[in-house]
C-alpha cells in the first residue's frame, strides 16, 4: 500500500525521505518486521521502541516512524530509510493501522461497551441476541475473540492493541460479519487503541474505583475522563441511569442521542417487579409498547442491569421480543457468576470479581438468596492497585460468613505481602477467616467445609485458565481444579 495513503489523517507529520513508496506491512515489534515494512516505535511502560529501530531496519523496515523528542542522531537511520516523525506514535499506530487495513470498522456495525463492571456479560448478552436474530456477529473482549460461536483466539487484554484490533476487524469483514460488539477498556481509550474506529453505538455500564496504579490511571478523574472519550467518538449512546457517573453523560453530551436504562431512577427502559434466585433473575420491562416478563439465567441484581443494556441495543436493531427473551434466558458467560457442576452437588460459583465493588456485589447478591453460608475465597492481583486490597478484605469480612484469603495472580509481587495487605482490612471486621496462600489448597479447604446449603464463591480469576507467578503463566483453570479436588476427596 502507498505510504502516503497509510498516513492519511495524521497531523503535524515531518518526513525525511520519500513517502511515494509502497509498504508491505506495519509493525511495532521489531522482531516481527519483514522486508518492506514500516516500523512504528512506541514508548511503552517498561521498554522504548526507539531502542529497537536498528533491529527493525536489519529485519527489512524501509520506513521508520518515531516520536517527537527522540534523538535521531543516536538512532543512526540510513539515508535510504524514510523517517516519519509524529507527535504521538500510539495515536499514529491506530490511524495508520486503520488506513492500511481499509478502515474495516466502517464496513461493520460497531458497538462499544465501557464501564468498570459488566462489560463482558453485557457484550455476551448483546452477541446472543443479535446472533439469534440471524446476524453474523463478532465479539472482542476480556475472555476471547469470537465470530458467532467460533473462538478465534483467547485474549490477553480487554481491548487489543490498535494494530491487532484493525487486523481482527479486517478478518471479520472478510468473513462476512455484520455486527461487532466489543469491550472498550479505559486503558485502550487512554492509549489510543480504538482511535480510527467508527462506532455506531456506545454503552456505559457503571463506574467505580478500579485500575488506579502507576501503569494505569493516576486517579479517578483520569479514569473517568478516559472512558468519556468513547462518547466523543459516537453520538448514539446507552447509559445506566442508576449509576452516579454514567447518569452524567446525557448532560455532558447534550447533542448526542442517549437512551437510559435502570431500576431505581427514571429511565427510558426500566425494570420492575424483580425476582432473584440462586440460578436466575426475572423482571418486568417495557419492550416497544408491551410489558414483558424477562428471565436471565445469570443470578444477581447486576444481571438485571446487564440485561437492560442488551435490551436497549436490541431495540436499536429492531429485534423482536421473543428473540430477546429467549437469548437472555439461555446466555451463559464463562467466569461470570458461573456455577460449576460437581459430584458433591455443592453450589460453587466462579466469578471474575476483582475490585471492591464487584466483590461486594457478588457477595451481597449471593447472601440475599443463599440458605446456608457464603464462603468467600479470593485474593488480589500483583502489580496492580494495592490500595484496594484492605478494602476488599474488609468487604469480605463484613458480608461473607467465612473468608479464605489466598493468592490471585501475584505477577512479580510476593504473594504473602499481598495477602497480608488484604488481612489488614479483614481484621477490622468480626468476620471469620483464615489465610491460605496456595490457591488450590484454599479451594480445597472451602470444599471440605461446605455443605449443600452453602455457596462457595471463587472470586477474582473468572474465565482465566492460568495463574501468573513471577511473570510466568501457569495452567490454572478453576473448573478443572474443583473437579480434581472433588475427585481426590471421593477416593479418600
Order of alpha helices (4+ residues) and beta strands (2+ residues): alpha-beta-beta-beta-alpha-beta-alpha-beta-alpha-beta-alpha-beta-beta-beta-alpha-beta-alpha-beta-alpha-beta-alpha-beta-beta-beta-beta-alpha-alpha-beta-beta-alpha-beta-alpha-beta-alpha-beta-alpha-beta-beta-beta-alpha
